[in-house]
Amino acid sequence: MNIPSNIITLIAGIILTMISLWYGQNHGLMPVAASEEATQVDALFNLMVTIACGLFLIVQGTLIFCVLKFRRKKGDTTDGPPIEGNIPLEIVWTAIPTIIVFVLSIYSFEIYNNMGGLDPMASMASHHSPAQHHHHEPMLAMTGEQSQLSLGIGDSPDENSNSPVYVDVNGIQYAWIFNYTDSGIVSGELRVPVKHPVHLNLKAGDVIHAFWLPEFRLKQDAIPGKDTTLVFTPTRIGEYPIICAELCGAYHGGMKSRLYVLSESDYEKWLQENIMAQSAQEANTVAISTAEMSDAEYLAPYAQEMGVNQEIITQLRPIQ
Ligand SMILES: [Cu+2]
């Protein structure tokens, strides 16, 4: 059997490429992708896995092939041939990694830009004014709160996108507190409607924390005294972990919360229920305020405890 070596090389190359392409799509290393951003990050990650798989097979394949093919024959005590340098080979193995690095850097830069990484100002400027979505005015033209510089991942302006949800996120040792700017709801868990852009404004109350959503492929630092932004669009209804990814103290490992992506109607329902619950709570707080109570109201719980008739207390007059 005498197959020309370049045919063998070609066949090996095809097999290697097919294995790499398959593994790049089927590595199973990532959790489910639950945001628009995740799809882009995964595309880059899959490309890197494909390349890494190909390189691994080439390097390890060559190594194993050489160990078997060029092993010392029995009784052979001669030296190997004195090979010194190979210019074309060196050019090839320098050029290929260079091209790979260029492709990956341009591609990842493109994705970062798509996700609004270079334009976090846009998300600040468009706060509560969707009409301005496409106007990237220079910083000097902005006034008031809009001039506040914010670092982070902004959004890619999209005319067809649904109305955004704005949430202030406060990271403290050891919890995340979510404050819905539009409805005033305060919660320890984040609930968002599916397919609506979510604008998070991150603050830290004590030390640096990091807001990490593995299923959304996003992570953003929460820095004391410096607001940061994170904008994403959930695409998949479900329950996902929120993890603090910055060692922030003794109970850093317990700084976890949940993110619930709800259908639009479920989200509306939750919003209404919580606005009602919150205003009922506020109403209760007012009633309990002792300054506004009559003496009878104030004494009622004590009287009951002491077995004093409610009617006697209503007879009480303030001392003149
Ligand atoms: Cu933390």
Boltz pocket constraint, residues with backbone or C-beta under 6 A from the ligand:
constraints:
  - pocket:
      binder: B
      contacts: [[A, 171], [A, 172], [A, 173], [A, 174], [A, 208], [A, 209], [A, 210], [A, 244], [A, 245], [A, 246], [A, 247], [A, 248], [A, 252], [A, 255]]
      max_distance: 6.0
